[in-house]
Amino acid sequence: MNKKIDLIESYIKKCEQCTENESKSLVHSIVSVFGKDIESLTNGLDSYDKLHMWEGLNGKKVNLDYYGDIKLLKQKLEYYKATLEYELEKTKDSNIPLISVSQNQTNQISVNISLEQTITVIEAIPDDKLSQDEKEQLEGKLSKLNTEKDKSKLWEKTQSALKWIADKGIEVGIAALPYIVEALKNAK
């Protein structure tokens, strides 16, 4: 998410430094890059106004205000950046594992949950729910799943870990189960 925020910041700077001559190219660049991420990105843009497009097709001379579009796009990018930063901060505060989500051309969503992310969530479980010693035991069980390559041995270790987790309660299950599912899914 931080890389996305950095990219947005770079485009905001481009908007601030943009001249009128560069504005048309920058408008098209921003719409191309962020069009799928920012809902209604082209709403209010002079250069994407359907009436202007229609007039242009009918032979009328249409003067489009690309420079004005840049000012509006800058505001939309700033709002989008603030929204992402808020979501990132909310995720940090809620002890929910950070999940990386990516979308490919066939609209399949893949979710990757790392051992480090899971350990961060386990460490956030209050000591009255899971002692420090038990946290270390769980982290050890999960790291064994991470290193196991043989599918049958992985399943044995998974069963052992699941029995242990079941005795510890729902909070432990919520923290560890997504990683266990990921490990089983990635087994060869």
C-alpha positions as a Markdown table, in Angstrom:
| # | Residue | x | y | z |
|---|---|---|---|---|
| 1 | Met | 0.0 | 0.0 | 0.0 |
| 2 | Asn | 2.9 | 2.3 | 0.7 |
| 3 | Lys | 4.2 | 2.0 | -2.9 |
| 4 | Lys | 0.7 | 3.0 | -4.1 |
| 5 | Ile | 0.7 | 6.0 | -1.8 |
| 6 | Asp | 4.2 | 7.0 | -3.1 |
| 7 | Leu | 3.0 | 6.7 | -6.7 |
| 8 | Ile | 0.0 | 8.9 | -5.9 |
| 9 | Glu | 2.4 | 11.5 | -4.3 |
| 10 | Ser | 4.5 | 11.5 | -7.4 |
| 11 | Tyr | 1.5 | 12.3 | -9.6 |
| 12 | Ile | 0.4 | 15.0 | -7.2 |
| 13 | Lys | 3.8 | 16.6 | -7.6 |
| 14 | Lys | 3.5 | 16.3 | -11.4 |
| 15 | Cys | 0.2 | 18.1 | -11.1 |
| 16 | Glu | 1.8 | 20.9 | -9.1 |
| 17 | Gln | 4.6 | 21.3 | -11.6 |
| 18 | Cys | 2.5 | 20.9 | -14.7 |
| 19 | Thr | 2.4 | 23.6 | -17.3 |
| 20 | Glu | -0.5 | 24.2 | -19.6 |
| 21 | Asn | 1.4 | 22.6 | -22.5 |
| 22 | Glu | 2.0 | 19.4 | -20.5 |
| 23 | Ser | -1.5 | 19.3 | -19.0 |
| 24 | Lys | -3.2 | 17.2 | -21.8 |
| 25 | Ser | -0.6 | 14.5 | -21.6 |
| 26 | Leu | -0.7 | 14.4 | -17.8 |
| 27 | Val | -4.5 | 14.2 | -17.7 |
| 28 | His | -4.5 | 11.1 | -20.0 |
| 29 | Ser | -1.6 | 9.6 | -18.0 |
| 30 | Ile | -3.5 | 10.0 | -14.6 |
| 31 | Val | -6.7 | 8.6 | -16.0 |
| 32 | Ser | -4.9 | 5.6 | -17.5 |
| 33 | Val | -3.0 | 4.8 | -14.3 |
| 34 | Phe | -5.8 | 5.4 | -11.7 |
| 35 | Gly | -9.0 | 5.0 | -13.8 |
| 36 | Lys | -9.8 | 1.6 | -12.4 |
| 37 | Asp | -8.8 | 2.5 | -8.8 |
| 38 | Ile | -10.6 | 5.8 | -8.3 |
| 39 | Glu | -14.3 | 5.6 | -8.9 |
| 40 | Ser | -15.7 | 8.3 | -11.2 |
| 41 | Leu | -12.2 | 9.7 | -11.8 |
| 42 | Thr | -13.3 | 11.4 | -15.1 |
| 43 | Asn | -16.4 | 13.0 | -13.6 |
| 44 | Gly | -16.2 | 16.7 | -13.9 |
| 45 | Leu | -13.2 | 16.7 | -16.3 |
| 46 | Asp | -13.6 | 19.0 | -19.2 |
| 47 | Ser | -11.6 | 16.7 | -21.5 |
| 48 | Tyr | -13.9 | 13.8 | -20.7 |
| 49 | Asp | -17.2 | 15.7 | -20.9 |
| 50 | Lys | -19.5 | 13.9 | -23.3 |
| 51 | Leu | -21.0 | 17.1 | -24.7 |
| 52 | His | -17.5 | 18.4 | -25.7 |
| 53 | Met | -16.8 | 15.0 | -27.3 |
| 54 | Trp | -20.1 | 15.2 | -29.2 |
| 55 | Glu | -19.5 | 18.7 | -30.4 |
| 56 | Gly | -16.0 | 17.8 | -31.5 |
| 57 | Leu | -17.4 | 14.9 | -33.6 |
| 58 | Asn | -19.8 | 17.3 | -35.2 |
| 59 | Gly | -17.1 | 19.5 | -36.4 |
| 60 | Lys | -17.3 | 22.3 | -33.8 |
| 61 | Lys | -14.2 | 23.8 | -32.5 |
| 62 | Val | -13.9 | 22.7 | -28.8 |
| 63 | Asn | -11.5 | 24.3 | -26.4 |
| 64 | Leu | -10.8 | 21.9 | -23.6 |
| 65 | Asp | -9.4 | 23.1 | -20.3 |
| 66 | Tyr | -6.8 | 20.4 | -19.6 |
| 67 | Tyr | -5.1 | 22.7 | -17.1 |
| 68 | Gly | -8.3 | 23.0 | -15.1 |
| 69 | Asp | -8.7 | 19.2 | -15.3 |
| 70 | Ile | -5.2 | 18.9 | -13.8 |
| 71 | Lys | -6.3 | 21.0 | -10.8 |
| 72 | Leu | -9.4 | 18.8 | -10.3 |
| 73 | Leu | -7.4 | 15.6 | -10.7 |
| 74 | Lys | -4.9 | 16.8 | -8.1 |
| 75 | Gln | -7.7 | 17.2 | -5.6 |
| 76 | Lys | -9.1 | 13.7 | -6.5 |
| 77 | Leu | -5.6 | 12.2 | -6.0 |
| 78 | Glu | -5.1 | 13.9 | -2.7 |
| 79 | Tyr | -8.5 | 12.6 | -1.5 |
| 80 | Tyr | -7.7 | 9.1 | -2.7 |
| 81 | Lys | -4.3 | 9.2 | -1.0 |
| 82 | Ala | -5.9 | 10.4 | 2.3 |
| 83 | Thr | -8.4 | 7.5 | 2.1 |
| 84 | Leu | -5.6 | 4.9 | 1.5 |
| 85 | Glu | -3.6 | 6.4 | 4.4 |
| 86 | Tyr | -6.7 | 6.2 | 6.7 |
| 87 | Glu | -7.3 | 2.6 | 5.7 |
| 88 | Leu | -3.6 | 1.7 | 6.3 |
| 89 | Glu | -3.7 | 3.4 | 9.8 |
| 90 | Lys | -7.0 | 1.7 | 10.6 |
| 91 | Thr | -5.5 | -1.7 | 9.7 |
| 92 | Lys | -2.5 | -1.1 | 11.9 |
| 93 | Asp | -4.7 | -0.1 | 14.9 |
| 94 | Ser | -7.1 | -3.0 | 14.6 |
| 95 | Asn | -4.7 | -6.0 | 15.0 |
| 96 | Ile | -6.0 | -7.4 | 11.8 |
| 97 | Pro | -3.3 | -9.2 | 9.7 |
| 98 | Leu | -2.1 | -7.1 | 6.8 |
| 99 | Ile | -3.2 | -8.9 | 3.7 |
| 100 | Ser | -1.7 | -8.2 | 0.2 |
| 101 | Val | -4.4 | -8.3 | -2.4 |
| 102 | Ser | -3.6 | -8.2 | -6.1 |
| 103 | Gln | -5.9 | -8.4 | -9.1 |
| 104 | Asn | -4.9 | -9.8 | -12.5 |
| 105 | Gln | -6.5 | -9.4 | -15.9 |
| 106 | Thr | -8.9 | -12.3 | -15.4 |
| 107 | Asn | -10.4 | -10.6 | -12.3 |
| 108 | Gln | -9.1 | -13.3 | -10.0 |
| 109 | Ile | -8.1 | -12.0 | -6.6 |
| 110 | Ser | -5.1 | -13.6 | -4.9 |
| 111 | Val | -4.4 | -13.1 | -1.2 |
| 112 | Asn | -1.0 | -13.7 | 0.3 |
| 113 | Ile | -0.5 | -14.0 | 4.0 |
| 114 | Ser | 3.0 | -14.1 | 5.2 |
| 115 | Leu | 4.4 | -15.7 | 8.4 |
| 116 | Glu | 5.7 | -12.3 | 9.5 |
| 117 | Gln | 2.2 | -10.8 | 9.2 |
| 118 | Thr | 0.7 | -13.7 | 11.2 |
| 119 | Ile | 3.4 | -13.4 | 13.9 |
| 120 | Thr | 2.6 | -9.7 | 14.3 |
| 121 | Val | -1.0 | -10.6 | 14.9 |
| 122 | Ile | -0.2 | -13.3 | 17.3 |
| 123 | Glu | 2.1 | -11.0 | 19.3 |
| 124 | Ala | -0.8 | -8.5 | 19.6 |
| 125 | Ile | -3.0 | -11.1 | 21.3 |
| 126 | Pro | -3.3 | -10.1 | 25.0 |
| 127 | Asp | -1.2 | -12.1 | 27.4 |
| 128 | Asp | -4.3 | -13.1 | 29.4 |
| 129 | Lys | -5.6 | -14.9 | 26.3 |
| 130 | Leu | -2.3 | -16.4 | 25.2 |
| 131 | Ser | 0.9 | -16.3 | 27.3 |
| 132 | Gln | 4.2 | -15.3 | 25.8 |
| 133 | Asp | 5.4 | -19.0 | 26.1 |
| 134 | Glu | 2.3 | -20.1 | 24.2 |
| 135 | Lys | 2.8 | -17.4 | 21.6 |
| 136 | Glu | 6.3 | -18.8 | 21.0 |
| 137 | Gln | 4.9 | -22.3 | 20.8 |
| 138 | Leu | 2.4 | -21.2 | 18.2 |
| 139 | Glu | 5.0 | -19.3 | 16.2 |
| 140 | Gly | 7.2 | -22.4 | 16.2 |
| 141 | Lys | 4.3 | -24.6 | 15.0 |
| 142 | Leu | 3.6 | -22.2 | 12.1 |
| 143 | Ser | 7.2 | -21.8 | 11.1 |
| 144 | Lys | 7.4 | -25.7 | 10.9 |
| 145 | Leu | 4.5 | -25.5 | 8.4 |
| 146 | Asn | 6.4 | -22.8 | 6.5 |
| 147 | Thr | 9.5 | -25.1 | 6.0 |
| 148 | Glu | 7.7 | -28.4 | 5.4 |
| 149 | Lys | 7.8 | -29.4 | 1.7 |
| 150 | Asp | 6.3 | -32.9 | 1.9 |
| 151 | Lys | 2.5 | -32.7 | 1.6 |
| 152 | Ser | 1.7 | -35.7 | 3.9 |
| 153 | Lys | 4.1 | -34.4 | 6.7 |
| 154 | Leu | 2.6 | -30.9 | 6.2 |
| 155 | Trp | -0.8 | -32.3 | 6.8 |
| 156 | Glu | 0.3 | -34.1 | 10.0 |
| 157 | Lys | 1.9 | -30.9 | 11.3 |
| 158 | Thr | -1.2 | -28.9 | 10.4 |
| 159 | Gln | -3.5 | -31.4 | 12.3 |
| 160 | Ser | -1.3 | -31.1 | 15.3 |
| 161 | Ala | -1.3 | -27.2 | 15.1 |
| 162 | Leu | -5.1 | -27.1 | 14.6 |
| 163 | Lys | -5.7 | -29.3 | 17.7 |
| 164 | Trp | -3.4 | -27.0 | 19.7 |
| 165 | Ile | -5.2 | -23.9 | 18.4 |
| 166 | Ala | -8.6 | -25.3 | 19.1 |
| 167 | Asp | -7.7 | -25.6 | 22.8 |
| 168 | Lys | -6.6 | -22.0 | 23.0 |
| 169 | Gly | -9.7 | -20.2 | 21.7 |
| 170 | Ile | -11.2 | -18.2 | 18.9 |
| 171 | Glu | -8.7 | -15.3 | 19.0 |
| 172 | Val | -5.8 | -17.6 | 18.4 |
| 173 | Gly | -7.8 | -19.3 | 15.6 |
| 174 | Ile | -8.5 | -16.0 | 14.0 |
| 175 | Ala | -4.9 | -15.1 | 14.1 |
| 176 | Ala | -3.4 | -18.3 | 12.8 |
| 177 | Leu | -6.0 | -20.0 | 10.5 |
| 178 | Pro | -5.5 | -17.7 | 7.5 |
| 179 | Tyr | -1.8 | -18.5 | 7.5 |
| 180 | Ile | -2.5 | -22.3 | 7.8 |
| 181 | Val | -4.9 | -22.2 | 4.9 |
| 182 | Glu | -2.3 | -20.3 | 2.8 |
| 183 | Ala | 0.3 | -22.9 | 3.7 |
| 184 | Leu | -1.9 | -25.8 | 2.7 |
| 185 | Lys | -3.0 | -24.1 | -0.5 |
| 186 | Asn | 0.6 | -23.5 | -1.5 |
| 187 | Ala | 1.7 | -27.1 | -0.7 |
| 188 | Lys | 3.0 | -29.1 | -3.7 |
